[in-house]
Amino acid sequence: MAQRRHMYDRLKGFRDFYPGEMAARRTLIDTLEETARRYGFREVGTPALEEIDMYVDKSGEEIVEELYSFTDQGGRGVALTPELTPTVARMVVAKQQELAKPIKWYSTRPFWRYEEPQQGRFREFYQLNADIFGSAEPTADAEILAYAADAMTGLGLTSEDFEFRVSHRDILGGLLAAIDDDVQVREAIRAVDKSAKIEQAEYYDLLVDAGLTYDQAADFDELLDTGDLDELVDFAGTERVEAAVENLQAVLDAAEDFGVREYLTLSLETARGLDYYTGVVFECFDSTGEVSRAVFGGGRYDDLIESFGGQSTPAVGVAPGLAPLSLLMERAGTWPEESLSTDYYVLQVGETRPTAARIARELRATGHVVETDVSGRSFGAQLEYADSINAETAVIVGERDLANDEVTIKDMASGDQVQVPVEEFPGDDPDPRYEDFA
């Protein structure tokens, strides 16, 4: 009796990408990476596993519940990397003396978090990280914003599709300190980060839990709503808030010079939940609101390198995620068609493999996507397969044609075909399409 084979299910929160969807994702990745390279970001490679202490020391023991973590065979506590920033911070510390500043790195790779999957968020997710280490200048923040905006427009999106909501962590912290010296700033900023997702009463409760009174919570909320930076400086009356406002304004001015100011909206309710942010922060949103969650975010984190044992090193970065970006592109109608493309399919009819292989080899040498029969199929089956992979041109290498020293070139869209001397194809033309011979 034959043993029954088991059908395996995909793990919850993980995804499969078949060739059509992967082709569209490749277009997205290539655009993000090519834009990063044009800005002078250099690609780095990073490990999938890190010591779990690196995340516990940064975020506390409670972070363990959100990680894919385990004890390895050497007895070490390790975790699949949930984000890139601690890893690149570790890398900077390891070679800080050797690296020319500013350090501009990017990487595209998967990450893992053990959390409940939701719209545009999975347990395994992919994102590009781009970071600048070694510059505290507002120009560095503006360049990160400019890179992100250029990547978005490179994906076919416009200011009608997305906006960057920009804020400053030290404005929030300075205002809170000005209201009440005893407020728990970290908890209050976390509450601000949640404010758009919860009811006002719940938001005020969180601010009260952080040390404000209800009246102070209402005053703070009203201050953030005004969006008037001068009013914030007057209210706080502290050098801390004044310096933060000046820094934010300098970043906005530099973004104007870089041609991306139109994509930026001042939004002091934007706080970013991660504790290591220290200065300007921003989040990208769908301008229509149809994609309800933040598409991605970034900001300045000047203290992280030092907290990892390195010299004081300012840093700023951004991390576009592929899944939420694809949701925005689908909404905006710019998601690439999920289909395969093939330049040439070389058909073999009869014992013609040596010539068919030579033609396929020469076409590939000039950069074309070329397939040829590897399954011993009939002429009709090969033609059907060529159609299924969207081959633009078919090259029919048949025994009869070769007896006349010819091959047939067929335009797959029109069905037209023409015979050409076999020694002339593909020849010196780097792109010898059907129309060149018709």
C-alpha positions in Angstrom: 0.0 0.0 0.0 1.5 3.4 -1.0 2.3 5.8 1.8 0.0 8.9 1.7 2.0 12.0 1.1 1.4 15.0 3.5 0.4 18.4 2.2 2.2 21.1 4.2 0.7 24.5 5.0 2.6 27.7 5.0 3.3 29.1 8.4 1.0 31.9 9.6 2.5 35.4 8.9 4.8 34.1 6.2 4.3 34.5 2.5 5.1 32.8 -0.8 5.9 34.9 -3.9 5.3 33.2 -7.3 7.2 34.4 -10.4 4.6 37.0 -11.5 4.4 38.7 -8.1 8.1 38.4 -7.6 8.7 40.2 -10.9 6.6 43.1 -9.7 8.4 43.1 -6.3 11.7 43.0 -8.1 10.7 46.3 -9.9 9.9 47.8 -6.5 13.2 46.6 -4.9 15.3 47.7 -7.9 13.8 51.2 -7.8 14.4 51.6 -4.1 18.0 50.4 -4.4 18.9 52.2 -7.6 17.7 55.5 -6.0 19.8 54.7 -2.9 22.9 54.1 -5.1 22.4 57.4 -6.8 22.6 59.2 -3.5 25.8 57.4 -2.7 24.5 54.8 -0.2 26.7 51.7 -0.3 25.2 48.2 0.1 26.0 46.1 3.2 25.1 42.5 4.1 23.9 41.6 7.5 23.2 38.4 9.4 19.8 36.9 10.1 20.7 36.0 13.7 22.0 38.3 16.5 22.5 37.8 20.3 19.1 38.4 22.0 20.8 40.6 24.6 21.3 43.3 21.9 17.5 43.8 21.8 16.8 43.2 25.5 19.5 45.9 26.5 18.0 48.4 24.0 14.2 47.7 24.6 13.8 45.8 27.8 12.9 42.2 28.7 9.4 42.6 27.3 10.7 42.7 23.8 11.4 38.9 23.9 7.7 38.2 23.5 7.9 39.9 20.1 10.9 38.1 18.8 11.6 34.8 17.1 14.2 33.8 19.7 15.7 30.5 20.9 18.8 29.0 22.5 21.2 27.7 19.9 23.3 24.5 20.2 26.1 26.4 21.7 23.9 27.6 24.5 23.6 31.2 23.2 20.4 33.2 23.4 19.8 34.4 19.8 17.0 36.0 17.8 16.1 36.4 14.2 16.7 40.1 13.5 13.5 42.1 14.0 15.0 45.3 12.6 18.3 46.5 11.1 19.3 49.6 13.1 20.9 47.8 16.1 22.8 45.5 13.7 24.3 48.4 11.6 25.0 50.3 14.9 27.0 47.2 16.0 28.8 47.2 12.7 29.7 50.9 12.9 31.1 50.4 16.4 33.2 47.5 15.3 35.1 49.5 12.6 34.4 53.1 13.7 38.0 54.2 13.4 38.4 52.8 9.9 35.2 54.1 8.3 35.2 57.5 6.4 32.5 59.8 7.6 29.7 60.2 6.8 28.9 56.5 6.5 26.1 55.9 4.1 24.7 52.4 4.0 21.7 50.6 2.6 20.4 47.0 2.7 17.3 45.2 1.5 16.4 42.0 3.4 13.8 40.1 5.5 13.1 40.6 9.2 11.1 38.6 11.7 8.7 39.6 14.5 6.4 37.4 16.4 3.2 39.4 16.3 -0.3 39.2 15.0 -0.4 39.6 11.2 -2.5 42.6 9.9 -2.9 44.7 6.8 0.5 45.2 5.2 2.3 43.6 8.2 3.5 40.0 8.4 5.8 38.0 10.8 8.4 37.8 8.0 8.6 41.2 6.2 11.0 42.8 3.8 12.3 46.4 3.9 15.2 48.6 2.7 17.1 50.5 5.3 19.1 53.5 4.4 21.2 55.3 7.1 23.7 58.1 7.4 26.1 57.9 10.3 28.5 60.7 11.3 26.6 63.9 10.5 24.5 66.0 12.8 23.7 68.6 10.1 20.1 69.2 9.1 21.2 68.5 5.5 21.7 64.8 6.4 18.0 64.6 7.7 16.9 66.4 4.5 18.9 64.0 2.3 17.1 61.0 3.9 13.8 62.7 3.2 14.9 63.5 -0.4 16.0 59.9 -1.0 12.7 58.6 0.3 10.7 61.1 -1.8 12.7 60.4 -4.9 12.2 56.6 -4.4 8.4 57.2 -4.1 8.2 59.3 -7.3 10.5 56.7 -9.0 7.7 54.2 -8.2 5.2 56.4 -10.1 3.7 58.0 -7.0 3.0 61.8 -6.7 2.2 64.3 -4.0 -1.4 63.3 -4.4 -0.6 59.8 -3.4 1.7 60.2 -0.3 2.9 62.7 2.3 5.6 62.7 4.9 4.4 63.8 8.3 7.4 65.4 10.0 7.9 66.1 13.7 10.8 66.4 16.2 11.1 64.2 19.3 12.8 67.0 21.3 9.9 69.4 20.7 7.6 66.8 22.2 9.9 66.1 25.1 10.6 69.8 25.7 6.9 70.7 25.8 6.2 67.8 28.2 9.0 68.9 30.5 7.8 72.5 30.4 4.3 71.4 31.4 5.4 69.2 34.3 9.0 68.3 35.4 7.8 64.9 36.7 6.2 63.6 33.6 7.4 60.3 32.2 8.5 61.6 28.8 9.1 58.2 27.3 5.6 56.9 28.2 4.0 60.2 27.1 5.7 60.1 23.7 4.5 56.6 23.2 1.0 57.8 23.9 1.4 60.5 21.3 2.5 57.9 18.8 -0.8 56.0 19.5 -3.0 59.1 19.4 -4.2 58.7 15.8 -5.3 55.1 16.4 -7.2 55.5 19.7 -10.1 57.6 21.1 -9.3 60.9 22.6 -10.4 59.8 26.1 -8.1 56.8 25.9 -5.2 59.1 24.7 -5.8 61.4 27.6 -5.8 58.5 30.0 -2.4 57.4 28.7 -1.0 60.9 29.2 -2.4 61.0 32.7 -0.8 57.6 33.4 2.5 59.3 32.2 2.2 62.0 34.9 0.0 64.8 33.4 -3.3 66.0 34.8 -6.4 65.8 32.5 -6.2 69.6 32.1 -2.5 69.4 31.2 -3.2 66.6 28.8 -5.8 68.7 27.0 -3.5 71.7 26.9 -0.7 69.6 25.4 -3.0 68.1 22.8 -4.2 71.6 21.8 -0.6 72.8 21.5 0.3 70.0 19.1 -2.8 70.7 17.0 -1.9 74.3 16.4 1.2 73.4 14.4 2.5 77.0 15.1 6.2 76.5 15.9 6.7 80.0 17.3 3.7 79.5 19.7 5.4 76.3 20.9 8.6 78.2 21.6 6.8 80.9 23.5 4.8 78.4 25.5 7.8 76.3 26.6 10.1 79.3 27.1 13.1 76.9 27.1 16.3 76.7 25.1 15.5 73.0 24.5 12.3 73.6 22.6 13.8 76.7 20.8 16.8 74.6 19.6 14.5 71.8 18.5 12.3 74.1 16.5 15.3 75.7 14.9 16.6 72.3 13.9 13.3 71.2 12.5 13.0 74.4 10.5 16.5 74.0 9.2 15.6 70.5 7.9 12.5 71.8 6.2 14.6 74.6 4.6 17.1 72.1 3.3 14.3 69.9 2.0 13.1 72.9 0.1 16.5 73.2 -1.6 16.5 69.5 -2.4 13.1 69.9 -4.2 11.0 67.7 -1.9 9.4 70.2 0.5 6.0 69.7 -1.3 5.9 66.2 0.2 6.4 67.3 3.8 3.6 68.1 6.2 4.3 69.4 9.8 2.6 66.9 12.1 3.7 67.1 15.8 1.5 64.2 16.6 4.0 62.0 14.7 6.2 60.6 17.3 7.5 57.2 16.1 7.2 54.6 18.8 10.9 53.5 19.1 12.7 54.9 22.1 16.0 55.5 20.4 14.8 58.4 18.2 16.2 61.8 19.3 15.5 64.5 16.7 13.5 64.9 13.5 11.2 61.9 12.9 8.7 61.3 10.0 6.2 58.8 8.7 4.9 58.3 5.2 1.1 58.1 4.8 -1.3 57.5 2.0 -2.7 61.0 1.2 -6.1 59.6 0.6 -6.2 57.6 3.8 -7.3 54.5 2.1 -4.1 52.7 3.4 -4.8 53.5 7.0 -1.5 52.7 8.6 1.9 54.4 8.2 3.6 53.1 5.0 7.1 53.6 6.5 9.0 55.9 8.7 12.4 57.2 9.8 14.3 59.7 11.8 17.3 60.8 13.8 18.9 58.6 16.5 22.0 60.3 17.7 22.6 58.3 20.9 22.4 54.7 19.7 26.0 54.2 18.6 27.3 55.5 21.9 24.9 53.2 23.8 26.4 50.3 21.8 29.9 51.1 23.2 31.1 53.4 20.4 32.1 57.0 20.2 29.3 59.6 20.1 28.1 59.4 16.5 25.0 61.2 15.1 22.8 59.1 12.8 19.6 59.4 10.7 17.8 56.8 8.6 14.7 55.5 6.9 13.2 52.1 6.3 10.7 51.6 3.4 8.8 48.3 3.8 7.8 46.4 0.7 4.4 45.1 1.9 2.9 48.5 2.9 4.5 50.2 -0.1 2.9 47.6 -2.4 -0.5 48.4 -0.8 0.0 52.1 -1.5 1.1 51.4 -5.1 -1.9 49.1 -5.7 -4.3 51.8 -4.4 -2.6 54.4 -6.6 -2.6 52.1 -9.7 1.2 52.1 -10.0 1.8 48.5 -9.0 3.7 46.8 -11.9 1.8 44.1 -13.9 2.4 40.7 -12.3 3.5 38.9 -15.4 6.5 37.3 -16.9 8.5 38.8 -19.8 10.7 36.9 -22.2 12.6 38.4 -25.1 13.2 35.2 -27.2 12.0 31.6 -27.2 14.2 29.4 -29.4 12.1 26.4 -30.7 13.7 23.2 -31.7 12.1 21.0 -34.3 13.9 17.7 -34.9 17.6 17.2 -34.3 18.6 20.9 -34.2 19.9 21.3 -30.7 23.5 22.4 -31.6 22.2 25.3 -33.7 19.4 26.2 -31.3 21.8 26.2 -28.4 24.3 28.4 -30.3 21.5 31.0 -31.1 20.2 31.0 -27.5 23.8 31.4 -26.2 24.5 34.3 -28.5 21.2 36.1 -27.6 21.9 35.7 -23.9 25.4 37.1 -24.3 23.9 40.4 -25.5 21.7 40.6 -22.4 18.4 39.1 -23.5 16.0 36.9 -21.6 16.0 33.6 -23.6 14.4 30.3 -23.1 14.6 27.2 -25.2 13.2 23.7 -25.0 14.5 21.5 -22.2 11.5 19.0 -22.1 11.5 17.4 -25.5 8.1 18.9 -26.4 6.4 19.0 -29.7 6.4 22.1 -31.9 2.8 23.0 -30.8 3.6 22.5 -27.1 6.7 24.7 -27.4 4.7 27.4 -29.1 2.1 27.3 -26.4 4.8 27.5 -23.7 6.4 30.5 -25.5 3.0 32.2 -25.4 2.6 31.4 -21.7 5.9 33.1 -20.8 5.0 36.2 -22.9 7.9 35.6 -25.4 8.1 38.6 -27.7 9.9 36.8 -30.5 10.2 33.1 -31.3 13.1 31.7 -33.2 12.1 28.4 -34.9 15.1 26.2 -35.6 13.7 23.4 -37.7 15.3 20.6 -39.8 13.7 21.8 -43.0 14.8 25.4 -42.5 18.3 24.3 -41.6 18.4 22.2 -44.8 18.0 25.6 -46.6 20.5 27.3 -44.2 17.6 29.3 -42.7 15.8 29.8 -39.4 12.3 31.3 -38.9 11.7 34.4 -36.8 8.2 34.8 -35.6 6.6 37.9 -34.0 4.4 36.4 -31.2 2.0 39.3 -31.0 1.1 39.5 -34.7 1.9 35.9 -35.7 4.0 37.2 -38.7 7.1 35.3 -39.5 10.1 35.5 -41.8 13.0 33.3 -42.9 16.5 34.5 -42.5 19.9 33.0 -43.2 21.1 31.1 -40.2 24.6 32.5 -40.3 23.0 36.0 -40.1 21.1 35.4 -36.9 21.5 36.8 -34.4 24.6 38.5 -36.0 26.0 41.7 -34.7 22.7 43.4 -34.0 22.3 43.4 -30.2 18.5 43.2 -30.5 17.6 41.3 -33.7 13.8 41.5 -33.6 11.4 40.2 -36.2 10.9 43.7 -37.7 14.6 43.9 -38.5 14.2 41.2 -41.1 10.6 41.6 -42.2 
